[in-house]
Amino acid sequence: MSRTAKTSVSHPATVTVRHAEPSEFEAVGELTERAFAAGPYGHLERSRERQELERDAGARARSGALLVAVTADDRIVGSSSLLRADAPQSRLARQDEAEVRLLVVDPNLQGSGVGELLVAVSIEEARLWRVGAVVLDTGSLNHGAQRLYLRAGFQRVTAREVTIADDTAADPALQPVPFVYSYSLDDREGIRVRLIRAHEHGAVAELAATANSHDYDLSDDYLASVRDIAPRAREHEVWVAEDLASGTLLGTVATPRPGGHISDLAEAGEIDFRLLAVAPPARGRGIGELLTRHVIELAIQRGLRRVVMNSGPQMLAAHRLYARLGFTLLPDRFVEITDGTESITLLTFGLDL
């Protein structure tokens, strides 16, 4: 069965995702080669097996589904291969899983939304196969791809990364172990933590401002900084907790991108987080704990030794949450700030991992 979807991209075109026609296989292979050559691993020598994998789009189509993103004039601008667990090109999928491989976008259309569309249609195609999850992997230097998958709702699975190696590289020793991600197709209920999407900036700004002003008397300047979501999402990571049954956003938290800090608080080997907020109607459902545990998991994935954050002295409910999770006060790292004319001592909490 064919699955199609459309999106508008930043260039003057509308893109449709559909199954590739046999007459398009050669063009898909050429695009795949060109896209990977333009990526962070394009300088590495490719083995003959890897060249065949990229070029032979027809073999990938026969092993599952070969999707293409095409413009109104049928120009191919992206592609994704969805493979069954027993496919010769699959290197990760287990039984009851489908695997996405070789997801590529025309280098001239990076950041236009084509990748998001290919991921979304790949997920919907996998539902037709009645599998339980979609899995994929990407290199540790593919930062844009990693954020793409985290926005879509994939979760990183570090326990499976040690079993994956790129045996199609000319010299596998030069290839780092790729990051592995999984998307559960049992996603009709429950709560999923994922990266914010661009169209959600306004809603998350209001959620954060409402949550913060619900319990505390905050200055206009502070609330303005809370609402300033778009720059924060560009420079750092803004996570949301989404109710899968309704699509409602229940909470949010901000963390740095790997290798960075989101405030002056964090030291080397630490991850800091800011602006943990839960929508008032969602309180009592464990959303704050879920988001905090997500930050802890990020720190573990990144090989860090401690999680730290500041909290206002009046935020007693948050303090109880942190204590329950094992955080302790770090008095020598308390921070003095001025909010308007008022001087405030921000408490600092830390969790050693």
C-alpha positions in Angstrom: 0.0 0.0 0.0 1.3 3.4 -0.9 1.6 6.2 1.7 1.7 9.8 0.7 2.1 13.0 2.6 2.9 16.6 1.7 4.7 19.5 3.3 5.7 23.0 2.2 9.4 23.6 2.3 11.3 26.9 2.5 12.0 26.7 -1.3 9.1 27.5 -3.7 7.8 24.0 -3.9 5.5 21.4 -2.3 7.1 18.1 -1.5 5.2 14.8 -1.6 6.5 11.5 -0.1 5.5 8.3 -1.9 6.9 4.9 -2.9 9.6 5.1 -5.5 9.0 3.9 -9.1 11.5 1.5 -10.6 12.4 4.2 -13.2 13.6 6.3 -10.2 15.9 3.8 -8.6 19.0 5.1 -10.3 18.3 8.7 -9.3 17.7 7.6 -5.7 21.1 5.9 -5.7 22.8 9.0 -7.1 21.1 11.2 -4.5 22.0 8.8 -1.7 25.7 8.9 -2.7 25.7 12.7 -3.0 24.0 13.3 0.3 26.3 11.1 2.3 29.4 12.6 0.5 28.2 16.0 1.7 27.9 14.8 5.3 30.4 14.7 8.2 31.7 11.3 7.1 32.0 12.1 3.4 35.7 12.3 3.6 36.1 8.6 4.7 36.9 6.0 2.1 33.9 3.7 1.4 34.1 0.0 0.9 32.7 -1.7 -2.2 29.8 -3.1 -0.1 29.0 0.4 1.1 29.0 1.8 -2.4 26.7 -1.0 -3.5 24.4 -0.3 -0.6 24.0 3.4 -1.5 23.7 2.8 -5.2 21.4 -0.2 -5.4 18.1 1.4 -4.5 16.2 -1.4 -6.3 17.5 -3.9 -3.8 16.4 -1.8 -0.9 12.9 -1.5 -2.5 12.7 -5.2 -2.8 13.7 -5.6 0.9 10.9 -3.4 2.2 9.8 0.1 1.1 11.8 2.7 -0.7 10.2 6.1 -0.1 11.0 9.3 -2.1 10.3 12.9 -1.4 9.5 14.6 -4.7 8.6 18.2 -5.8 5.6 19.1 -7.9 7.7 18.5 -11.0 8.8 15.0 -9.8 12.3 16.1 -8.8 13.6 13.7 -6.1 14.8 15.7 -3.1 14.9 13.0 -0.5 14.6 9.3 0.2 14.3 6.8 3.0 14.5 3.0 3.1 12.3 1.0 5.4 13.6 -2.5 5.9 12.3 -5.7 7.5 14.3 -7.4 10.1 15.5 -10.2 7.8 16.4 -7.9 4.9 20.1 -8.2 3.8 20.5 -4.4 4.2 19.2 -4.4 7.7 21.9 -4.4 10.4 19.9 -3.5 13.5 16.2 -4.6 13.4 15.1 -7.5 15.5 11.9 -9.5 15.0 8.8 -7.2 15.4 10.9 -4.2 14.3 11.3 -2.2 11.1 14.5 -0.4 10.3 15.0 3.0 8.7 18.3 3.2 6.7 19.8 5.7 4.3 17.5 8.6 5.0 18.8 11.4 2.9 17.8 14.9 1.8 19.2 16.9 -1.1 22.0 18.9 0.5 20.5 22.1 -0.9 17.3 21.4 1.0 18.7 20.7 4.5 16.5 22.2 7.2 13.5 22.6 4.9 11.3 20.0 6.5 11.9 17.2 4.0 13.6 15.0 6.6 10.8 15.4 9.1 8.3 14.4 6.4 10.3 11.3 5.4 10.6 10.2 9.1 6.8 10.7 9.6 5.8 8.7 6.5 8.4 6.0 7.4 6.7 5.6 10.8 3.2 5.4 9.2 4.5 2.8 6.7 5.9 0.7 9.5 2.4 0.7 11.2 1.1 -1.1 8.1 3.6 -3.9 8.7 2.2 -4.3 12.2 5.6 -4.2 13.9 6.1 -2.9 17.4 8.9 -0.4 16.8 11.0 1.4 14.3 14.7 1.5 14.8 17.6 3.3 13.2 21.1 4.5 13.8 23.2 7.5 12.9 26.8 8.6 13.4 27.8 10.5 16.4 28.7 13.5 14.3 25.3 13.6 12.5 24.0 16.2 15.0 21.2 17.5 12.7 19.9 13.9 12.1 20.0 13.2 15.9 17.8 16.3 16.6 15.5 15.3 13.8 14.9 11.9 15.3 14.5 13.3 18.8 11.9 15.8 17.6 10.0 12.9 16.0 9.8 11.1 19.3 12.6 8.5 18.9 14.5 7.6 22.1 18.2 6.8 22.2 19.0 3.2 23.2 22.6 3.2 24.4 22.3 -0.5 25.4 22.1 -1.5 21.8 25.0 0.6 20.5 27.8 -1.7 21.5 26.4 -4.3 19.1 26.4 -2.1 16.1 29.5 -1.6 13.8 29.7 -0.3 10.3 31.2 -3.3 8.5 30.6 -1.5 5.1 33.4 1.0 5.8 36.7 0.6 4.1 38.3 0.8 7.5 35.7 0.0 10.2 38.1 1.1 12.9 37.8 4.7 11.7 34.0 4.6 12.1 32.7 5.5 15.6 29.9 3.3 17.0 26.7 4.9 15.8 23.9 6.1 18.1 20.9 3.8 18.1 17.3 5.2 18.3 13.9 3.4 18.7 10.4 4.6 18.2 7.6 2.6 19.9 4.6 2.1 17.7 2.6 1.4 20.9 2.1 5.2 21.0 -1.6 5.8 21.3 -1.5 6.5 25.0 1.0 7.4 27.7 3.5 10.3 27.7 6.5 10.8 25.4 9.4 13.2 26.0 10.8 14.6 22.8 12.4 17.8 21.4 10.2 20.7 20.7 9.0 21.3 17.1 9.1 24.8 15.5 5.3 25.2 15.4 5.1 24.6 19.2 7.3 27.5 20.3 4.3 29.7 21.1 2.4 27.0 23.0 5.4 26.1 25.1 6.1 29.7 25.8 2.7 30.1 27.3 2.8 26.8 29.1 6.1 27.8 30.8 4.9 31.3 31.7 1.6 30.0 33.0 3.2 27.3 35.1 5.8 29.7 36.6 3.3 32.4 37.4 0.7 30.0 38.7 2.5 29.6 42.1 5.0 32.5 42.2 5.0 36.3 41.9 7.5 36.8 39.1 8.8 40.0 37.5 7.9 40.9 33.9 11.6 40.6 32.9 11.8 37.0 34.2 8.5 36.0 32.5 9.8 37.5 29.3 12.9 35.4 29.5 10.8 32.3 30.2 8.7 32.9 27.1 11.8 33.4 24.9 11.6 29.8 23.5 12.8 30.2 19.9 16.3 31.4 20.6 16.6 28.8 23.4 15.6 26.0 21.0 18.1 27.2 18.4 21.0 27.4 20.8 20.2 24.6 23.3 17.5 21.8 23.6 13.9 22.4 24.7 12.1 19.2 25.6 8.4 18.7 25.9 6.3 16.0 27.6 3.4 15.1 25.2 0.2 13.3 26.1 0.0 10.7 23.3 -3.7 10.2 23.4 -4.6 13.9 23.0 -1.4 15.5 21.7 -1.5 18.0 24.6 1.9 19.3 25.8 2.1 18.8 29.6 5.5 20.1 30.6 8.9 21.3 29.4 12.5 21.6 30.4 15.6 23.0 28.8 19.1 21.4 28.6 22.3 22.3 26.7 23.3 20.5 23.5 26.0 17.9 23.9 29.3 19.5 24.9 27.7 22.8 26.0 26.1 24.4 29.0 22.8 26.3 29.3 24.0 28.6 32.2 27.1 29.7 34.0 26.4 27.2 36.7 27.7 24.0 35.1 31.4 23.0 35.3 33.3 20.5 33.2 31.7 17.1 33.4 28.3 18.4 34.4 24.9 19.0 32.7 22.7 21.8 33.8 19.0 22.3 33.2 16.6 25.2 33.4 13.0 26.1 33.3 11.4 22.9 34.4 7.7 23.6 34.1 4.5 21.5 34.3 1.1 22.8 33.1 -1.1 23.3 36.1 -3.9 20.9 34.9 -1.2 18.2 34.5 0.2 18.4 38.0 0.1 15.2 40.1 0.8 13.0 37.1 4.6 12.7 37.6 5.5 15.0 34.7 8.1 16.9 36.6 9.8 13.7 37.7 9.6 12.3 34.2 11.3 15.4 32.7 14.0 15.4 35.5 14.7 11.8 35.0 15.1 12.5 31.3 17.8 15.1 32.1 19.5 12.5 34.3 19.4 10.0 31.4 20.9 12.6 29.0 23.8 13.1 31.4 24.4 9.3 31.6 24.3 9.0 27.8 26.8 11.9 27.4 29.2 10.3 30.0 28.9 13.2 32.5 29.4 12.9 36.2 26.8 15.3 37.7 23.5 17.0 37.1 23.1 20.5 38.5 20.5 23.3 38.6 19.5 26.4 40.4 16.1 26.8 42.0 14.4 29.8 43.7 14.1 29.6 47.5 10.3 29.7 47.3 10.0 26.7 44.9 9.4 24.1 47.6 7.6 21.6 45.6 10.5 21.4 43.1 12.9 21.0 46.1 11.0 18.0 47.3 11.1 16.5 43.9 14.9 16.9 43.6 15.4 15.5 47.1 13.3 12.5 46.3 15.5 11.8 43.2 18.7 12.1 45.3 19.8 15.7 44.6 21.6 17.5 47.5 22.2 21.1 48.1 25.6 22.6 47.1 25.8 25.7 49.4 29.2 26.8 48.1 27.6 27.2 44.7 24.5 29.3 45.6 24.0 32.2 43.3 23.1 35.8 44.1 20.9 37.6 41.5 19.0 40.8 41.3 15.4 40.7 40.0 14.3 44.2 39.6 15.2 45.8 43.0 15.1 42.5 44.9 18.2 40.5 45.7 17.6 36.7 45.6 19.7 33.8 46.6 19.3 30.9 44.1 19.8 27.5 45.7 22.0 25.1 43.8 21.2 21.3 43.7 23.5 18.6 42.4 23.1 14.8 41.7 26.3 12.8 41.4 26.0 10.0 38.9 
